[in-house]
């Protein structure tokens, strides 16, 4: 992000990028505000690094969200599997009882 010395200082919102759909930690927004108050020359040096940190933070947030969703899906799948296992056991027990009753009737 190039900032000329005659440009007006960027707001912290624009410094965080256009894709602000993922909320950044308060420390990051505070840092963006502090960077926006720096003189243009210093701001230019720090801004590139700050943008990398913002991208990295957002990437970690996306990964964390994906992991949380995967864990939620795994928990749901486990519940379905346990339900299916219990139903299968009940069916097996019921089938065994009916076989036992048939054998007793045949004797």
C-alpha positions as CSV (number, residue, x, y, z in Angstrom):
1,X,0.0,0.0,0.0
2,X,1.7,3.2,-1.2
3,X,1.0,6.3,0.8
4,X,2.4,9.6,-0.6
5,X,3.4,12.2,1.9
6,X,0.8,14.6,0.6
7,X,-2.0,12.2,1.0
8,X,-4.3,12.4,4.0
9,X,-3.6,9.8,6.7
10,X,-5.5,6.5,6.1
11,X,-8.2,5.6,8.6
12,X,-7.7,2.4,10.6
13,X,-10.7,0.9,8.8
14,X,-9.1,1.3,5.4
15,X,-5.8,0.1,6.8
16,X,-7.4,-3.2,7.8
17,X,-8.4,-3.9,4.2
18,X,-11.6,-4.0,2.3
19,X,-12.4,-7.6,3.5
20,X,-13.3,-6.8,7.1
21,X,-15.9,-9.6,7.3
22,X,-13.8,-11.3,9.9
23,X,-13.5,-9.2,13.0
24,X,-9.9,-8.7,14.1
25,X,-8.8,-8.7,17.8
26,X,-9.1,-5.3,19.5
27,X,-5.3,-5.2,19.8
28,X,-5.0,-5.3,16.0
29,X,-7.5,-2.5,15.6
30,X,-5.8,-0.4,18.3
31,X,-2.5,-1.0,16.5
32,X,-4.0,0.1,13.2
33,X,-5.2,3.3,14.8
34,X,-1.8,3.9,16.2
35,X,-0.1,3.3,12.8
36,X,-2.6,5.7,11.2
37,X,-1.4,8.5,13.5
38,X,2.3,8.0,12.5
39,X,4.0,10.3,10.0
40,X,3.7,9.1,6.4
41,X,7.3,8.0,6.1
42,X,7.1,5.8,9.2
43,X,3.6,4.6,8.4
44,X,4.8,3.3,5.0
45,X,7.5,1.2,6.5
46,X,5.2,-0.4,9.1
47,X,2.1,-0.7,6.9
48,X,3.5,-3.6,4.7
49,X,4.4,-5.6,7.8
50,X,1.1,-4.8,9.4
51,X,-0.8,-6.0,6.4
52,X,1.0,-9.3,6.5
53,X,0.1,-9.7,10.1
54,X,-3.6,-8.9,9.3
55,X,-3.6,-11.5,6.5
56,X,-2.0,-14.0,8.8
57,X,-4.5,-13.3,11.6
58,X,-7.4,-13.7,9.2
59,X,-5.9,-16.9,7.8
60,X,-5.6,-18.3,11.3
61,X,-9.2,-17.3,12.1
62,X,-10.4,-19.1,8.9
63,X,-8.5,-22.2,9.8
64,X,-9.8,-22.1,13.3
65,X,-13.4,-21.8,12.0
66,X,-12.9,-24.7,9.7
67,X,-11.5,-26.9,12.5
68,X,-14.4,-25.9,14.8
69,X,-16.9,-26.8,12.0
70,X,-15.1,-30.1,11.3
71,X,-15.2,-31.0,15.0
72,X,-18.9,-30.1,15.2
73,X,-19.6,-32.3,12.2
74,X,-17.5,-35.1,13.8
75,X,-19.5,-34.9,17.0
76,X,-22.8,-35.0,15.0
77,X,-21.5,-38.0,13.0
78,X,-20.5,-39.8,16.2
79,X,-24.0,-39.3,17.7
80,X,-25.6,-40.7,14.5
81,X,-23.2,-43.7,14.6
82,X,-24.0,-44.4,18.3
83,X,-27.7,-44.2,17.6
84,X,-27.3,-46.6,14.7
85,X,-25.2,-48.9,16.8
86,X,-27.8,-49.0,19.5
87,X,-30.6,-49.6,17.0
88,X,-28.6,-52.4,15.4
89,X,-28.0,-54.0,18.8
90,X,-31.7,-53.8,19.6
91,X,-32.6,-55.4,16.3
92,X,-30.0,-58.1,16.9
93,X,-31.4,-58.8,20.4
94,X,-34.9,-58.9,19.0
95,X,-34.0,-61.2,16.3
96,X,-32.2,-63.6,18.7
97,X,-35.3,-63.6,20.9
98,X,-37.5,-64.5,18.0
99,X,-35.2,-67.3,17.0
100,X,-35.1,-68.6,20.5
101,X,-38.9,-68.6,20.6
102,X,-39.1,-70.4,17.3
103,X,-36.6,-73.1,18.5
104,X,-38.7,-73.6,21.7
105,X,-41.8,-73.9,19.6
106,X,-40.2,-76.4,17.3
107,X,-39.1,-78.7,20.1
